[in-house]
Amino acid sequence: MPRNSSFMRSMVSTAFVLVAPLIVQVLWAGGVAGTAPPIFHAVLMKDFKYQPSILAVKVGDTIEWKNADIVPHTVTAVDKTFDSGTISPGHSWKFIVRTAESVNYFCTLHPNMRAKLIVQ
Amino acid sequence: MNVPTEVVATIATTILAIGALNAPAQAQAVAPTDSQIVGIVVAANQIDIDYAKLALSKSKSKQIRAFAQQMVTDHSALQKSVFDLGAKLNVTPAESDTSKSLKAGVEATTDKLKALKSKAFDKAYIDNEIAYHQAVIDTVNKVLIPNALNAELKSALSGAVPLFEGHLEHAKSVQAALEGKTSAQQTTR
């Protein structure tokens, strides 16, 4: 019996070593699913349009606007909560979403360029 | 605010010079060559730059000046891209009856605009910008793009249309603001 007891303890230890990482992995994944990590979004400014013109984001996400036109543009919130200043052709500007409020934005240089951030 | 009749007539002459190209293709005596198309774009660009510089020298309106400065910036950038593309494609801008008519019409329009002051100038300038950009858009879509033989030139012309359309919409918002209907800023909300 002592030999059997020792065998059982060895089996339990082995099983624990094998299963423990899986348990940790499952717990970690569950934690991640509960708080999604920030996401990177890219918006292209091309042909006098923001592409996409409507973008759904979450607080903490980063958005990068790249100017692919031959003229400068801006990314300016209508409520003035953010303003990129002039973005020259070929350059870009990043913004991290800090508040859970959707906002319309436009190009001050070309006011017909309009778009919207939907903050979820 | 009434704009003098002679100014309207002169502006109309300029627009008609562009508009002449808008006739159906079969009515065109000779379709413009790629060199002539580049020449027309260069002329049209320069015309709007010159109008804008005149506005910057005469107008005290914040909105007119901002719009005019944008025309200088954007059309100068477009002009550079046209010259760069022409050099790349080995296409030299060539004069045509249309480009000559454009330039002739501009001289008369400029003289008339110079004679106006204050709000009369602002209104005449922005009215002209609206009509001018609409005529250019029509010409590019109906004449220049269909007749361009080089695919890259055709693509570049198509790519320039959103710029002209943006300017047209911007000009309309400035016109509305001058007329007290709304402000250019409010139109973005």
Interface residues (C-beta under 8 A of the other chain):
Chain A: D47 F48 K49 D69 I70 V71 P72 V78 P89 N104 F106 L109 H110 P111 N112 M113 R114
Chain B: Q70 T73 D74 A77 L78 K80 S81 G159 P162 L163 E165 G166 E169 H170 S173 A184 Q185 T187 T188 R189
